[in-house]
């Protein structure tokens, strides 16, 4: 078996969202599963669409998520450089090889001539006007011009591009691990530009050459690249590389929450949920786009939720560490159909990971309370992380254990409910004043007292939380009393009573 070498090759024409992250993740998991190599290559040949800051964003996002390459753009390797704009001379050499072997040709057509060609083909009711096996026979290129004229034009500095020559009447047959054998009639393909007039390679040439030179074993990418796969297969054939051609793996789309169409930035903006790992400033609007990190998600939760969008481990297990994912992952379990994005599922995973995090890992989110008594910190952390969906919840739900609330949000409680609850709470506190501050004892006594008074938790607990934390929602009351202590609990009750008229 050849060494597994996968690559994530994003283009810095935009900021990396979940679709790209999932592609990187699957490449990473496969490489790690077989002790292979995961490579980060930046495909920046399209300079007209280059977005300032996008390349650094890609690197930082992958670092935050823990999807780090062992070879590539920022840590080097045996196939440097890993930035395609620095490999211009390599691509030109290979483009000229294709010209010499008859698999590619020079084109000197102006934009006006190309527009005219498309117009005439449209008028002839040709459904998809393109530079192909028909139109190349009457355009201005090295197939229709003499060798002397071609050389003269090049020597005189005339602008040209190099196009790949798609063979006529050929069924292109290649295999995809997700989709099986695929057949395409070469008549449906056009002669793509391989080398642009500025001497820079297009994606098709650069990616094919680099994948060969970098010994890539698997090309794992989104299904939007599936229409390009026949061309890439033919290019490998033209170079004589079919014996080492990488395995094709075209991933299913990430779908909108309603399942209708591809997930987009606009869907995220309209739905109020993140699809980018890190926040950034949109260079077009100057607006801040908030990412998962700033929303309070843990990177492990993002990885776990994302891997299941398009892949199934074959069992009912959902929570899996990165080591478990590496061990379990296989390309054969990738699904063909699109995967619907559900932000609630991401929130659920985040809650599970926060809840299972060690207290020491979460202490950094306590901000100014990090220097409090360690025993109290542990108790507070144990309590609040059970209810936390986001990192901010750790701080927001813990701060009133250290600082009494001065503002109170009554929610749906009316004055009559509050007055009744205060009297009941004061009586309850007097009844437990001589009892040990132990959860089981106090919890059972609370239930007994409520039953005796023919009350339910909902009748008095919202007001109790309002008194202790300034809001009707909050952690378990008995656990909160134990952490605060009887004296502090009574102090808060008295403060609330004394300031009730001001609420």
C-alpha positions in Angstrom: 0.0 0.0 0.0 1.4 3.4 -0.9 2.0 5.9 1.8 -1.2 7.9 2.6 -0.5 11.6 1.9 -3.5 14.0 1.9 -3.7 17.7 1.3 -6.0 20.5 2.2 -5.5 23.1 -0.5 -7.7 26.2 0.1 -7.8 29.3 -1.9 -7.4 32.7 -0.1 -10.3 34.1 -2.0 -12.5 34.2 1.1 -12.6 33.2 4.7 -12.7 29.6 5.7 -16.1 28.3 6.8 -17.4 24.9 7.9 -17.4 23.4 4.4 -13.7 23.9 4.1 -13.0 22.9 7.7 -14.8 19.6 7.1 -12.7 18.9 4.0 -9.5 19.6 6.0 -10.8 17.4 8.9 -11.5 14.4 6.7 -8.0 14.8 5.0 -6.4 15.1 8.5 -8.3 12.0 9.9 -7.3 9.8 7.0 -3.7 10.7 7.1 -3.5 10.2 10.9 -5.3 6.9 10.7 -2.6 5.4 8.5 0.3 7.3 10.1 0.6 9.3 6.9 1.1 12.9 6.1 -1.3 15.8 6.1 -0.3 18.8 4.0 -1.5 22.4 3.9 -1.0 23.9 0.5 -2.3 27.4 -0.4 -3.7 27.6 -4.0 -3.4 31.3 -4.6 -3.2 31.3 -8.4 -6.4 33.3 -8.8 -4.8 36.7 -7.8 -7.8 38.7 -9.1 -10.0 37.3 -6.3 -7.3 37.4 -3.5 -8.7 38.6 -0.2 -6.3 40.3 2.2 -6.0 38.4 5.5 -7.7 35.2 4.2 -4.4 33.2 4.2 -3.5 34.0 7.8 -7.2 33.3 8.7 -6.9 29.8 7.3 -3.8 29.0 9.2 -5.1 30.4 12.5 -8.5 28.6 12.2 -6.9 25.3 11.6 -4.5 25.8 14.6 -7.4 26.7 16.9 -9.3 23.5 15.8 -6.2 21.3 16.2 -6.2 20.3 12.5 -2.5 21.0 12.1 -0.4 19.8 9.1 2.9 18.1 9.6 4.0 19.5 6.2 3.0 22.7 4.4 2.8 26.5 4.2 4.0 27.4 7.7 6.1 24.5 8.8 7.8 23.6 5.5 8.6 20.1 4.2 10.4 18.3 1.3 8.2 19.8 -1.4 8.6 23.6 -0.7 7.2 26.0 -1.6 3.7 25.2 -0.6 2.4 28.5 -1.9 1.4 28.1 -5.5 2.2 31.7 -6.6 5.8 30.8 -5.8 5.7 27.8 -8.1 5.0 29.6 -11.4 8.1 28.4 -13.2 7.3 24.7 -12.3 3.8 25.0 -13.9 5.1 26.6 -17.0 7.5 23.8 -17.6 4.8 21.2 -17.3 2.4 23.2 -19.5 5.1 23.3 -22.3 5.5 19.5 -21.9 1.8 19.1 -22.7 2.2 21.4 -25.7 5.2 19.4 -27.0 3.3 16.1 -26.6 0.2 17.4 -28.4 -2.0 17.4 -25.3 -2.1 21.3 -25.1 -1.9 24.2 -27.5 -1.3 28.0 -27.7 -4.2 30.3 -28.1 -3.9 33.9 -29.3 -7.5 34.8 -29.4 -8.5 38.3 -28.1 -11.4 38.7 -25.7 -13.4 40.2 -28.5 -12.8 37.2 -30.7 -13.8 34.9 -27.9 -17.0 36.9 -27.3 -17.8 36.6 -31.0 -17.3 32.9 -31.0 -19.7 32.5 -28.1 -22.3 34.7 -29.9 -22.1 32.7 -33.1 -22.4 29.4 -31.3 -25.4 30.7 -29.3 -27.1 31.8 -32.6 -26.5 28.3 -33.9 -28.6 27.0 -30.9 -25.6 25.3 -29.3 -26.7 24.8 -25.7 -23.3 25.3 -24.1 -21.0 27.6 -26.2 -17.4 26.8 -25.3 -13.9 26.5 -26.6 -13.9 22.8 -27.5 -13.2 20.2 -30.1 -15.3 22.1 -32.6 -14.5 25.7 -32.0 -10.8 25.2 -31.6 -10.6 24.2 -35.3 -11.4 27.8 -36.5 -10.0 30.0 -33.7 -6.6 31.6 -33.6 -4.4 29.0 -32.0 -1.4 26.7 -32.7 -3.8 24.1 -34.2 -4.9 26.4 -37.0 -1.8 28.5 -37.4 1.5 27.4 -38.9 4.4 26.6 -36.6 6.4 29.5 -38.0 3.6 32.0 -37.2 3.1 30.6 -33.7 6.8 31.0 -33.0 6.8 34.5 -34.5 3.9 35.6 -32.3 5.5 34.3 -29.2 8.9 35.8 -30.1 7.2 39.2 -30.6 5.6 39.1 -27.1 2.1 38.5 -28.2 -0.3 37.6 -25.4 -1.3 33.9 -25.3 -2.8 31.3 -23.1 -2.2 27.5 -23.2 -5.3 25.3 -23.3 -5.6 21.6 -22.7 -6.7 19.6 -25.8 -9.6 17.4 -24.8 -9.6 14.2 -27.0 -12.6 13.7 -29.3 -15.1 10.8 -29.0 -13.7 9.4 -25.8 -15.5 8.1 -22.7 -13.5 9.2 -19.7 -13.9 6.6 -17.0 -12.6 7.2 -13.5 -13.3 5.9 -10.0 -14.5 7.9 -7.0 -14.5 6.2 -3.5 -17.8 7.8 -2.6 -19.6 7.6 -5.9 -18.1 4.6 -7.6 -17.3 4.5 -11.3 -18.1 7.6 -13.3 -18.3 7.9 -17.0 -18.2 11.2 -19.0 -18.3 11.8 -22.7 -15.4 14.0 -23.7 -17.7 15.9 -26.1 -19.2 17.5 -23.0 -15.9 18.9 -21.9 -14.2 22.2 -23.0 -10.6 22.9 -23.5 -9.7 24.6 -20.2 -7.0 27.2 -19.9 -4.0 25.7 -18.1 -1.6 28.7 -18.3 -3.0 32.3 -18.3 -1.7 35.2 -20.3 0.2 36.5 -17.2 2.1 33.2 -17.1 0.3 32.0 -13.9 -1.2 28.5 -14.0 -4.9 28.0 -13.4 -6.1 25.7 -10.7 -6.4 22.7 -13.0 -2.7 22.7 -14.0 -1.3 23.8 -10.6 -3.3 21.3 -8.6 -2.6 18.3 -10.9 1.1 19.0 -11.1 1.4 19.6 -7.3 -0.6 16.6 -6.4 1.8 14.5 -8.4 5.0 16.1 -7.3 3.9 16.1 -3.7 3.0 12.4 -3.9 -0.6 12.9 -2.9 -2.5 9.6 -2.5 -6.0 10.9 -2.0 -7.8 14.0 -3.3 -10.6 14.6 -0.8 -12.6 17.7 -1.8 -16.1 19.0 -2.1 -18.5 17.7 -4.7 -18.5 21.0 -6.5 -15.1 19.9 -7.9 -16.6 16.7 -9.4 -17.2 18.3 -12.9 -13.4 19.0 -13.0 -12.4 15.4 -12.2 -12.6 14.2 -15.8 -10.1 16.9 -16.9 -7.8 16.1 -14.0 -7.9 12.4 -14.9 -7.1 13.2 -18.5 -4.2 15.5 -17.4 -2.7 12.7 -15.4 -3.1 10.5 -18.5 -1.4 13.1 -20.7 1.6 13.3 -18.3 1.8 9.5 -18.0 0.9 9.5 -14.3 -2.1 7.1 -14.3 -0.1 4.6 -12.3 0.2 7.1 -9.4 -3.0 9.1 -9.9 -4.5 9.9 -6.5 -7.8 8.4 -5.4 -10.7 10.8 -5.9 -13.1 11.4 -3.0 -15.8 14.0 -3.6 -17.6 14.9 -0.4 -21.4 15.6 -0.1 -22.6 19.2 0.3 -23.3 20.9 3.6 -26.9 21.9 3.2 -29.0 24.7 4.6 -30.9 24.0 7.9 -34.1 23.4 5.8 -32.1 21.0 3.6 -32.8 23.0 0.4 -29.5 24.0 -1.2 -25.9 24.6 -0.2 -25.2 26.2 3.2 -24.0 29.8 2.7 -22.8 32.9 4.6 -26.2 34.5 3.9 -28.0 31.6 5.6 -25.8 32.1 8.7 -26.5 35.9 8.7 -30.2 35.4 8.3 -30.4 32.6 10.9 -28.1 34.3 13.4 -25.8 31.4 13.7 -22.0 31.1 13.0 -20.5 29.0 10.2 -16.9 30.4 10.5 -14.5 29.1 13.1 -13.0 32.6 14.0 -14.4 36.1 13.8 -13.2 38.5 11.1 -14.0 41.8 9.5 -15.7 41.5 6.2 -13.6 43.6 3.8 -16.6 44.4 1.6 -18.9 45.7 4.3 -16.5 46.4 7.2 -18.9 44.4 9.4 -17.7 41.9 12.0 -18.6 38.3 11.2 -18.7 36.4 14.5 -17.2 33.0 14.5 -17.7 29.9 16.7 -14.8 30.8 19.0 -16.2 34.2 20.0 -19.7 32.6 20.3 -18.3 30.4 23.1 -17.8 27.1 21.4 -15.0 24.7 22.2 -12.9 23.5 19.3 -13.4 19.8 20.3 -17.1 20.2 20.1 -16.9 21.8 16.6 -14.8 18.9 15.4 -17.1 16.2 16.8 -20.3 17.8 15.4 -18.8 18.6 12.0 -17.3 15.1 11.4 -20.8 13.6 11.6 -22.1 15.9 8.8 -21.4 13.5 5.9 -19.8 10.6 7.8 -21.3 7.9 10.0 -19.1 5.7 12.3 -21.6 2.8 11.9 -22.8 2.9 15.5 -24.9 5.1 17.7 -22.0 6.7 19.5 -21.9 10.5 19.0 -19.3 11.8 21.5 -15.9 10.9 20.3 -12.4 12.2 21.0 -10.0 13.1 18.2 -8.2 9.8 18.9 -11.4 7.9 18.6 -12.3 9.7 15.4 -8.9 8.8 13.9 -9.2 5.2 14.8 -12.8 4.9 13.6 -12.7 7.0 10.4 -12.9 5.4 7.0 -13.7 6.7 3.6 -16.2 3.9 2.9 -18.5 5.3 5.6 -18.8 8.7 3.8 -22.4 9.4 2.6 -23.3 10.4 -0.9 -26.2 12.7 -0.1 -25.9 16.2 1.4 -25.8 16.7 5.1 -28.2 19.2 6.7 -26.6 21.8 9.1 -28.3 22.0 12.5 -27.0 24.7 14.9 -28.9 23.1 17.8 -26.8 20.0 17.3 -23.6 22.0 17.5 -24.9 23.6 20.7 -25.7 20.2 22.1 -22.2 19.0 21.4 -20.8 22.1 23.0 -22.8 21.6 26.1 -21.6 18.0 26.4 -17.9 19.0 26.0 -18.2 21.9 28.5 -20.0 19.6 31.0 -17.3 16.9 30.7 -14.4 19.4 30.8 -12.2 19.4 33.9 -12.6 22.3 36.3 -9.0 23.3 35.8 -9.6 23.7 32.1 -12.6 26.0 32.8 -11.0 28.1 35.5 -9.6 30.5 32.9 -13.1 31.6 32.1 -13.8 32.8 35.7 -11.8 36.0 34.9 -11.4 38.1 38.0 -12.6 35.3 40.3 -9.7 33.0 39.5 -8.0 33.9 42.8 -10.9 32.8 45.0 -10.8 29.9 47.3 -10.1 26.8 45.2 -12.7 24.6 46.9 -15.4 27.2 46.3 -14.2 27.5 42.6 -14.5 23.8 42.2 -18.0 23.7 43.6 -19.2 26.6 41.5 -17.7 25.1 38.4 -19.2 21.7 39.1 -22.6 23.4 39.4 -22.6 25.9 36.5 -21.0 23.7 33.8 -24.0 21.3 34.1 -26.2 24.1 32.6 -23.6 25.8 30.3 -24.1 25.7 26.5 -21.4 28.2 25.8 -18.2 29.4 27.4 -19.7 32.7 28.4 -22.3 30.8 30.4 -19.5 29.7 32.7 -18.8 33.3 33.7 -22.3 34.6 33.6 -23.7 31.8 35.7 -20.9 31.9 38.3 -20.3 35.6 38.9 -23.1 36.0 41.5 -21.5 33.3 43.6 -18.8 35.9 44.3 -20.6 39.2 44.0 -24.3 39.6 45.2 -26.6 40.9 42.5 -27.7 44.6 42.6 -30.1 44.4 39.7 -33.0 42.0 39.4 -35.0 40.8 36.4 -38.4 39.6 37.7 -39.3 38.0 34.4 -43.0 36.9 34.6 -43.2 37.1 38.4 -45.8 39.5 39.8 -45.6 41.3 43.2 -48.1 38.8 44.8 -45.9 35.8 43.9 -42.8 37.5 45.1 -44.3 38.5 48.5 -45.6 35.0 49.0 -42.3 33.4 48.0 -40.3 35.7 50.4 -42.3 34.6 53.4 -42.1 30.9 52.4 -38.3 31.2 51.8 -37.7 32.9 55.1 -39.6 30.2 56.9 -37.7 27.5 55.0 -34.3 29.1 55.9 -35.3 29.1 59.6 -36.2 25.4 59.4 -32.8 24.4 58.0 -30.7 26.7 60.2 -29.7 23.8 62.4 -29.4 21.2 59.8 -26.1 20.0 58.2 -25.2 21.7 54.9 -25.4 18.4 53.0 -27.2 18.1 49.7 -29.1 14.9 50.2 -30.4 16.0 53.6 -31.4 19.5 52.5 -32.8 18.3 49.1 -35.1 15.8 50.8 -36.2 18.3 53.4 -37.0 20.8 50.6 -39.2 18.2 48.8 -41.0 17.3 52.1 -41.6 21.0 53.0 -43.1 21.7 49.6 -45.3 18.7 49.7 -46.5 19.6 53.2 -47.4 23.1 52.0 -49.0 21.7 48.9 -46.6 23.6 46.6 -44.4 22.7 43.6 -40.9 23.8 42.8 -42.2 26.2 40.2 -44.2 28.1 42.8 -41.3 29.4 44.8 -38.0 28.5 43.1 -38.1 31.3 40.5 -38.3 33.9 43.3 -35.6 32.1 45.3 -33.2 32.3 42.3 -34.2 35.9 41.7 -33.1 36.7 45.3 -29.8 34.9 45.1 -28.8 35.6 41.4 -30.9 38.5 40.1 -32.8 36.3 37.6 -35.5 33.7 37.8 -33.3 31.1 36.0 -30.3 29.6 37.6 -28.6 26.6 39.2 -29.9 24.2 41.8 -31.1 26.1 44.9 -29.8 23.6 47.5 -26.4 23.4 45.9 -26.3 27.2 45.7 -27.2 27.6 49.4 -24.4 25.1 50.3 -21.8 27.1 48.3 -23.0 30.5 49.5 -23.5 29.4 53.1 -26.4 30.2 55.3 -25.2 33.7 56.4 -24.6 34.9 52.8 -28.0 33.4 51.7 -29.8 35.3 54.5 -27.9 38.5 53.7 -29.2 38.3 50.1 -32.7 37.6 51.2 -32.6 40.7 53.5 -31.1 42.9 50.8 -33.8 41.9 48.4 -36.6 42.6 51.0 -35.1 46.0 51.8 -34.9 47.0 48.2 -38.1 45.4 47.0 -39.9 48.8 46.6 -37.2 49.9 44.2 -37.5 47.0 41.8 
